[in-house]
Amino acid sequence: MAKRELSADSLSTDTVTDVEHPDKKRGRQACLVVIYGTDLGRRVPLTRSSFTIGRSSKNDLSIDQESVSRKHARISYNGKSFVLVDMRSKNGTYVNDEPVTERVLHNGDQVKVGRSILKFMHGDNIELSYHEEIYRLMTVDGLTQVYNRRYFTEALERECNRAARYKRRLAVVLFDIDRFKTINDAYGHVAGDSVLRQLCAAIKTKLREQDIFARVGGEEFGLLLPEVTLDGARGAAEKVRRIVEQTAFAFENAIIGCTISLGVAVVSERDKPEPAVLYKTADSALMKAKQKGRNRLEVTG
């Protein structure tokens, strides 16, 4: 799926209009916001008592993807709650990564249809919630919920300046999933997306608060590790490698295993780190790790 960076100028505010929803009269509104997929940032008000999602243009929300069924899911308002129902779709409907046939939606729930992720918003001040979400999407990758490349690039420059100013160490770790294409070919892109989400969830809980973890490409990720020694950076990278290697990623009835290759670049307190050079050095180390057989790390510094 094509993925684009979000900017204020690129936001879409397309709406679906219909009779006023009874919940809206009480000052409470509901909508879906696209947080991953085409039309990133689009807000779709749930103003119909029955709202359909699918590949067909006849749906209230049409998502033109092969992984989306013509009639994929429906959201209905029962006078009290918004209820999501899967319409026997081929690839299923997920709420917060769990497959569902029917589920009452709560504010903040993430609905996955095909390769798109829609955030459900419901409350008294939905306008404020929407703008807060758009601000968040400018720095966070909607699929994996880690930082995006734009944020990582800005953070790398900031940390390089800080390291130079205060004579501190800094490490950059780049890694990507080995032979990720074979996972997509064998299980499908929806399964591949699930692996990416699970991988990030497994890693980010093991990092320090000051570490910065970002998705910088399709299946490529970056880590910024401030104030670590060469041995410390090597140890952190090896821990990440083991986490991925030992994790069984579940998708439907399949258990998917994968490994990663990592490149590590470290600057000492005596160096004056240049962001582009540091990134390129880590990327070169990553390429060496892949050339030497994958599921390993290479360190420079």
KOLSEDREN-250460 format. One record per residue: x, y, z of N, C-alpha, C in turn; residue in one letter. Coordinates in pm, whole numbers, padded with zeros to 5 digits, always signed. Last residue first. Example, Ala and Ser with C-alpha at 12.3 -4.5 7.8 and 13.67 -1.06 7.14 Angstrom:
BEGIN
+01285-00225+00708+01367-00106+00714+01290+00003+00787S +01319-00569+00780+01230-00450+00780+01320-00330+00780A 
//
This chain:
BEGIN
+03190+00215+01510+03201+00323+01606+03330+00312+01686G +02954-00031+01410+03067+00056+01376+03072+00168+01479T +02831-00363+01398+02852-00240+01477+02970-00164+01422V +02572-00576+01293+02705-00523+01268+02716-00388+01336E +02384-00868+01378+02406-00723+01380+02552-00694+01350L +02147-01104+01236+02270-01069+01307+02283-00918+01307R +01984-01206+01033+01960-01241+01174+02086-01219+01257N +02220-01247+00754+02097-01203+00819+02087-01256+00963R +02460-01296+00616+02371-01407+00647+02242-01373+00718G +02613-01086+00536+02681-01191+00611+02587-01302+00658K +02436-00906+00427+02528-00976+00337+02597-01093+00406Q +02319-00806+00655+02237-00886+00563+02326-00966+00469K +02532-00666+00765+02468-00773+00842+02386-00864+00752A +02577-00475+00567+02680-00577+00592+02620-00696+00669K +02347-00321+00596+02368-00393+00471+02473-00504+00488M +02399-00213+00850+02282-00301+00829+02300-00383+00702L +02615-00052+00792+02635-00165+00883+02520-00264+00869A +02486+00136+00635+02591+00054+00575+02618-00069+00661S +02320+00252+00829+02259+00181+00716+02362+00091+00646D +02507+00375+00994+02424+00267+01048+02362+00185+00936A +02601+00562+00808+02693+00465+00867+02616+00347+00924T +02376+00716+00757+02435+00639+00648+02529+00531+00702K +02341+00835+01010+02237+00748+00955+02296+00658+00846Y +02577+00985+01024+02549+00883+01125+02444+00783+01075L +02542+01160+00809+02656+01067+00810+02630+00953+00907V +02317+01306+00887+02313+01227+00763+02424+01123+00760A +02407+01425+01138+02291+01336+01127+02293+01247+01004P +02731+01417+01261+02649+01474+01155+02532+01379+01131E +02889+01463+01576+02806+01381+01486+02727+01463+01385P +03190+01498+01664+03086+01595+01631+02993+01529+01529K +03343+01309+01934+03301+01332+01796+03201+01447+01785D +03384+01258+02196+03485+01340+02128+03443+01378+01987R +03196+01083+02283+03183+01222+02330+03284+01314+02263E +03134+00884+01985+03182+00907+02121+03165+01053+02158S +02872+00721+01811+02968+00832+01817+03007+00854+01962V +02785+00428+01637+02800+00495+01767+02902+00607+01753V +02556+00228+01466+02660+00329+01454+02664+00408+01584A +02449-00087+01358+02466+00004+01472+02580+00100+01445V +02202-00275+01197+02326-00201+01183+02333-00097+01292G +02047-00599+01183+02064-00467+01244+02200-00407+01212L +01778-00806+01079+01920-00772+01070+01936-00627+01114S +01541-01036+01221+01581-00904+01174+01732-00896+01164I +01293-01292+01159+01416-01241+01219+01446-01103+01161T +00986-01466+01239+01071-01384+01154+01195-01341+01231C +00697-01677+01220+00825-01642+01279+00904-01553+01185G +00359-01705+01278+00460-01658+01183+00587-01619+01259I +00097-01916+01290+00204-01863+01373+00320-01830+01280I -00249-01893+01195-00108-01911+01161-00017-01852+01268A -00512-01834+01219-00470-01967+01265-00322-01994+01240N -00463-01498+01272-00568-01597+01251-00521-01733+01303E -00140-01475+01358-00238-01414+01269-00338-01521+01230F +00122-01416+01585-00001-01489+01553-00089-01408+01460A +00458-01462+01613+00358-01366+01572+00234-01441+01522F +00660-01541+01864+00573-01608+01766+00459-01512+01733A +00986-01431+01931+00843-01401+01935+00769-01478+01825T +01255-01463+01907+01186-01551+02001+01035-01528+02006Q +01338-01266+01728+01363-01406+01695+01279-01501+01781E +01272-01032+01871+01204-01065+01746+01218-01213+01714V +01448-01053+02090+01303-01037+02110+01227-01081+01986I +01699-01060+01968+01648-01180+02036+01498-01172+02058R +01718-00795+01871+01725-00909+01779+01666-01035+01842R +01709-00652+02111+01601-00635+02013+01600-00753+01916V +01954-00737+02218+01829-00764+02290+01709-00753+02195K +02131-00631+02034+02121-00776+02046+01993-00815+02120E +02097-00359+02088+02061-00413+01957+02045-00564+01961A +02197-00347+02349+02058-00310+02323+02011-00367+02190A +02465-00426+02308+02377-00505+02394+02230-00475+02369G +02557-00217+02146+02559-00355+02096+02464-00443+02177R +02527-00006+02325+02449-00007+02201+02444-00146+02141A +02713-00084+02520+02572-00067+02555+02482-00070+02433G +02951-00077+02379+02903-00206+02431+02754-00198+02467D +02960+00199+02332+02960+00106+02220+02905-00030+02264L +02729+00360+02561+02860+00324+02513+02846+00231+02392T +02480+00616+02534+02516+00476+02554+02657+00453+02499V +02331+00863+02494+02420+00838+02609+02443+00690+02637E +02037+00764+02316+02125+00868+02371+02209+00814+02487P +01953+00597+02054+01989+00560+02191+02086+00664+02246L +01706+00553+01824+01803+00649+01873+01827+00619+02019L +01627+00320+01575+01634+00347+01718+01740+00454+01743L +01411+00238+01302+01527+00304+01358+01514+00325+01508G +01317-00002+01049+01294+00073+01172+01424+00134+01222F +01139-00128+00769+01265-00081+00828+01235+00013+00944E +00940-00196+00602+00968-00289+00711+01100-00255+00778E +00912+00077+00488+00808-00025+00489+00824-00125+00600G +01071+00308+00719+01044+00256+00586+00937+00149+00596G +01090+00379+00978+01150+00471+00882+01133+00424+00738V +00937+00390+01277+00930+00318+01149+00980+00413+01042R +01123+00431+01583+01044+00482+01470+01043+00383+01355A +01203+00525+01906+01178+00410+01819+01084+00455+01707F +01428+00653+02130+01330+00690+02028+01322+00577+01925I +01477+00653+02485+01505+00598+02352+01392+00635+02255D +01394+00733+02734+01458+00834+02648+01490+00782+02509Q +01295+00500+02852+01203+00612+02825+01263+00712+02728E +01423+00203+02690+01427+00307+02793+01334+00422+02754R +01226-00082+02580+01320+00029+02561+01318+00125+02679L +01032-00270+02591+01164-00307+02645+01267-00196+02633K +00811-00186+02459+00799-00198+02605+00933-00230+02671T +00884-00205+02191+00882-00073+02255+00866-00079+02407K +00873-00478+02104+01000-00409+02126+00986-00286+02214I +00609-00557+02080+00700-00640+02159+00827-00564+02195A +00506-00364+01909+00451-00374+02045+00546-00453+02134A +00647-00424+01676+00669-00296+01743+00619-00299+01887C +00539-00679+01619+00683-00661+01639+00712-00533+01716L +00269-00622+01577+00309-00704+01691+00457-00689+01723Q +00286-00468+01341+00226-00413+01462+00272-00490+01586R +00406-00650+01163+00471-00522+01192+00417-00462+01322L +00212-00853+01157+00346-00882+01208+00418-00752+01247V +00003-00714+01033-00014-00762+01170+00121-00793+01234S +00106-00676+00778+00078-00560+00862+00066-00600+01009D +00108-00946+00698+00233-00872+00710+00217-00749+00797G -00166-00997+00687-00085-01068+00786+00048-00996+00807A -00221-00833+00471-00290-00807+00599-00213-00875+00711V -00077-00949+00264-00032-00820+00319-00101-00786+00452H -00016-01306+00295-00092-01189+00254-00046-01063+00325G +00138-01531+00336+00022-01511+00423-00066-01393+00383Y +00338-01540+00136+00283-01664+00192+00151-01643+00265A +00399-01275+00073+00362-01368-00034+00292-01492+00022D +00465-01169+00323+00351-01114+00249+00304-01211+00141N +00688-01329+00373+00574-01331+00466+00450-01280+00395I +00859-01257+00168+00810-01396+00171+00693-01411+00267T +00920-00995+00233+00835-01021+00115+00780-01163+00117K +01104-01011+00435+00966-00977+00470+00870-01005+00354F +01372-01096+00474+01284-01160+00376+01136-01136+00408R +01402-00959+00793+01463-01043+00691+01356-01109+00604D +01322-00630+00866+01281-00770+00877+01340-00848+00761I +01585-00405+00974+01466-00440+00897+01442-00591+00905D +01727-00133+01162+01705-00276+01136+01584-00294+01046F +01966+00081+01305+01869+00060+01198+01851-00091+01180L +02057+00282+01569+02038+00142+01529+01932+00140+01419V +02288+00510+01688+02177+00490+01595+02174+00342+01557V +02396+00668+01988+02396+00552+01898+02271+00553+01812A +02613+00893+02149+02486+00872+02082+02499+00753+01988L +02762+01069+02429+02757+00963+02329+02618+00952+02268R +02831+01420+02467+02769+01295+02508+02772+01195+02392R +02892+01700+02482+02995+01597+02475+02943+01463+02525K +02694+01886+02457+02724+01841+02592+02828+01729+02597Y +02693+01935+02178+02696+02046+02274+02742+02001+02412R +02675+01683+02057+02791+01769+02031+02805+01878+02137A +02430+01596+02155+02551+01518+02182+02677+01602+02163A +02261+01789+02049+02274+01777+02194+02401+01701+02231R +02285+01737+01777+02322+01869+01829+02345+01863+01980N +02182+01478+01774+02319+01502+01731+02369+01637+01784C +01920+01523+01855+02008+01446+01943+02155+01463+01903E +01823+01671+01633+01819+01727+01768+01918+01656+01861R +01852+01486+01425+01925+01614+01421+01932+01677+01560E +01680+01287+01522+01821+01258+01498+01903+01386+01494L +01433+01416+01523+01492+01376+01650+01640+01346+01635A +01387+01445+01249+01399+01565+01333+01467+01532+01465E +01377+01174+01178+01475+01262+01115+01497+01387+01200T +01158+01087+01332+01290+01030+01355+01399+01121+01298F +00946+01227+01218+00984+01255+01357+01125+01206+01385Y +00949+01106+00963+00963+01251+00978+01009+01287+01119R +00898+00838+01014+01030+00880+00964+01053+01029+00983R +00712+00809+01328+00731+00795+01184+00868+00851+01142N +00696+00612+01633+00719+00735+01559+00740+00708+01410Y +00441+00356+01650+00569+00412+01690+00590+00537+01605V +00210+00241+01551+00200+00325+01670+00335+00359+01731Q +00185+00102+01316+00266+00043+01423+00258+00118+01555T +00002+00259+01159-00004+00113+01166+00063+00060+01292L +00062+00534+01184-00071+00485+01221-00079+00335+01236G +00339+00677+01331+00295+00588+01224+00166+00520+01265D +00341+01014+01442+00329+00871+01474+00281+00793+01353V +00335+01280+01370+00459+01228+01427+00458+01077+01447T +00091+01337+01270+00203+01402+01203+00336+01351+01256M -00091+01223+01437-00059+01152+01315+00059+01214+01240L -00123+01422+01630-00050+01301+01666-00005+01226+01541R -00282+01602+01489-00149+01645+01536-00064+01523+01568Y -00508+01442+01459-00434+01485+01340-00294+01530+01378I -00590+01425+01726-00549+01304+01654-00467+01339+01530E -00660+01687+01778-00553+01626+01857-00500+01501+01786E -00874+01713+01602-00753+01791+01578-00634+01738+01659H -01056+01531+01725-01010+01512+01587-00880+01587+01562Y -01101+01646+01973-01040+01513+01965-00983+01488+01826S -01233+01881+01895-01103+01889+01963-01030+01756+01953L -01463+01764+01785-01378+01852+01703-01239+01862+01763E -01591+01634+01990-01525+01553+01888-01433+01636+01799I -01688+01659+02266-01604+01756+02195-01521+01684+02089N -01842+01443+02352-01902+01576+02349-01821+01677+02268D -01801+01141+02150-01797+01223+02270-01855+01360+02249G -01605+00926+01972-01740+00946+02020-01733+01029+02147H -01428+00772+01712-01435+00882+01809-01579+00910+01844M -01228+00516+01593-01364+00554+01628-01359+00662+01736F -01001+00506+01330-01018+00530+01473-01159+00581+01500K -00910+00259+01105-01002+00370+01131-01017+00385+01282L -00677+00143+00878-00713+00150+01020-00794+00276+01043I -00652-00079+00600-00680+00053+00655-00716+00042+00802S -00636-00322+00485-00509-00264+00532-00527-00122+00584R -00935-00447+00602-00831-00464+00503-00700-00413+00558G -00991-00257+00872-01065-00310+00758-00965-00323+00643V -00982-00213+01209-00898-00246+01094-00983-00316+00990K -01041+00034+01439-01108-00063+01354-01021-00087+01232V -00973+00119+01763-00916+00117+01628-00978+00002+01550Q -01140+00327+02001-01120+00197+01940-01062+00211+01799D -01208+00579+02094-01067+00547+02082-01038+00411+02021G -01505+00488+02253-01421+00599+02207-01274+00558+02207N -01620+00167+02146-01594+00266+02250-01498+00372+02197H -01867-00042+02000-01750+00042+01988-01742+00143+02102L -01955-00375+02037-01992-00238+02073-01864-00154+02070V -01932-00613+01778-01867-00548+01892-01923-00408+01914R -01913-00912+01598-01998-00803+01643-01936-00745+01769E -01690-01042+01517-01810-01057+01434-01910-00949+01469T -01339-00968+01512-01472-00958+01571-01579-00993+01468V -01000-01007+01611-01104-01032+01511-01242-01031+01577P -00812-00743+01752-00886-00867+01778-00993-00887+01671E -00695-00495+01715-00619-00614+01675-00689-00746+01706D -00903-00318+01770-00786-00323+01858-00710-00454+01842N -01098-00513+01578-01106-00400+01668-00993-00415+01769V -01130-00621+01239-01059-00625+01367-01086-00498+01446Y -01280-00842+01013-01277-00707+01068-01217-00715+01208T -01185-01054+00730-01224-01023+00867-01215-00876+00901G -01142-01123+00470-01024-01107+00556-01058-01063+00698N -01406-01146+00369-01305-01248+00342-01190-01242+00440K -01690-01081+00583-01583-01039+00493-01477-01148+00480S -01942-01087+00707-01883-01209+00649-01774-01174+00547R -01954-00821+00805-02052-00872+00709-01995-00992+00632M -01923-00742+01143-01853-00790+01024-01955-00857+00932D -02046-00461+01306-02077-00598+01265-01995-00631+01140V -02046-00242+01580-01978-00283+01457-02010-00430+01429L -02261-00011+01721-02225-00152+01715-02166-00185+01578V -02296+00243+01949-02258+00214+01811-02204+00071+01807F -02579+00269+02175-02439+00244+02141-02422+00228+01991S -02845+00361+02179-02762+00369+02299-02613+00360+02266K -02963+00329+01943-03027+00420+02037-02947+00442+02163G -02795+00177+01791-02915+00112+01845-02991+00198+01945N -02638+00221+01491-02668+00288+01618-02800+00233+01671Y -02392+00023+01323-02531+00063+01348-02543+00131+01483S -02170-00039+01073-02181+00021+01206-02323+00072+01221I -02043-00317+00893-02151-00220+00913-02145-00169+01056R -01813-00437+00639-01859-00419+00777-01968-00313+00784A -01806-00509+00357-01711-00561+00456-01765-00554+00600H -01881-00571+00052-01955-00529+00171-01881-00590+00290K -01646-00641-00086-01738-00541-00141-01829-00486-00032R -01357-00656+00134-01470-00715+00064-01563-00606+00013S -01017-00575+00097-01147-00533+00151-01258-00595+00068V -00790-00634-00038-00811-00706+00089-00943-00669+00156S -00785-00456-00250-00817-00596-00277-00850-00672-00149E -00947-00144-00190-00834-00233-00168-00877-00376-00196Q -01100+00122-00152-01066+00049-00274-00936-00029-00256D -01354+00177+00049-01209+00158+00059-01167+00067-00055I -01619+00393+00116-01561+00300+00018-01410+00298+00033S -01871+00433+00327-01726+00456+00322-01667+00349+00231L -02119+00357+00236-02104+00491+00292-01957+00531+00299D -02105+00179-00079-02096+00188+00066-02084+00333+00111N -02086+00181-00349-02220+00200-00294-02219+00209-00142K -01838+00110-00430-01864+00254-00420-02002+00284-00362S -01703-00166-00251-01799-00112-00346-01822+00037-00322S -01552-00230-00026-01483-00192-00149-01577-00128-00251R -01690-00084+00279-01652-00192+00188-01586-00139+00063G -01925-00012+00530-01786+00003+00485-01753-00112+00392I -02225+00162+00626-02154+00048+00571-02015+00085+00520T -02439+00239+00886-02329+00291+00807-02245+00173+00757F -02741+00337+01006-02669+00219+00961-02567+00263+00857S -02805+00593+01069-02835+00492+01171-02770+00359+01135S -02551+00830+00984-02658+00738+00945-02682+00638+01058R -02334+00969+01069-02463+01036+01080-02580+00948+01038T -02042+00966+01151-02139+00855+01151-02279+00914+01174L -01809+01145+00949-01911+01144+01055-02006+01025+01041P -01489+01089+00879-01619+01052+00824-01720+01047+00938V -01188+01241+00795-01289+01224+00900-01424+01196+00834R -00859+01154+00696-00998+01180+00658-01092+01153+00775R -00603+01079+00752-00655+01197+00821-00799+01229+00788G -00539+00940+00439-00493+00956+00576-00542+01088+00636L -00626+00822+00200-00703+00932+00260-00667+00949+00407D -00514+00485+00265-00541+00596+00175-00633+00697+00243T -00364+00423+00593-00423+00385+00465-00442+00506+00375G -00454+00514+00917-00357+00442+00834-00428+00396+00708Y -00652+00661+01020-00520+00683+01079-00412+00602+01008I -00943+00813+00947-00846+00723+00886-00708+00755+00942V -01196+00822+01183-01083+00895+01127-00984+00794+01072V -01546+00835+01224-01429+00752+01200-01321+00842+01141L -01758+00970+01486-01699+00969+01353-01590+00864+01346C -02024+01121+01672-01934+01009+01647-01882+01018+01504A -02136+01334+01942-02119+01300+01802-02025+01181+01789Q -02363+01488+02155-02262+01384+02143-02256+01338+01997R -02574+01660+02182-02441+01717+02190-02329+01614+02183G -02810+01548+02132-02776+01559+02273-02634+01613+02291R -02811+01532+01862-02900+01629+01922-02868+01649+02070K -02652+01313+01805-02596+01446+01783-02681+01553+01850K -02813+01097+01835-02711+01119+01938-02652+01259+01928D -02968+01103+01605-03031+01135+01732-02931+01161+01843P -02819+01269+01326-02821+01152+01412-02884+01189+01546H -02992+01421+01063-02917+01439+01187-02933+01319+01278E -02961+01256+00747-03042+01314+00851-02962+01322+00980V -02639+01317+00598-02766+01248+00601-02850+01317+00708D -02312+01305+00455-02425+01380+00509-02552+01298+00499T -01983+01257+00521-02102+01188+00473-02221+01259+00536V -01691+01443+00416-01796+01407+00510-01905+01329+00441T -01342+01510+00410-01463+01465+00342-01565+01420+00445D -01105+01635+00473-01216+01645+00568-01347+01611+00498T -00766+01550+00454-00896+01548+00388-01005+01553+00493S -00448+01706+00459-00560+01647+00530-00688+01659+00450L -00227+01831+00358-00271+01708+00290-00395+01648+00352S -00149+02046+00505-00210+02074+00375-00270+01951+00310D -00030+01931+00727-00155+02004+00746-00227+02028+00614A +00074+01599+00638+00100+01741+00663-00033+01811+00674S +00209+01277+00644+00095+01363+00672+00142+01505+00695L +00351+01082+00384+00366+01159+00507+00247+01254+00522E +00194+00785+00260+00245+00919+00243+00257+00987+00378R +00210+00476+00098+00200+00545+00225+00260+00682+00209K +00055+00220-00083+00128+00345-00085+00104+00419+00045A +00083-00118+00000+00000+00000+00000+00087+00123+00000M 
//
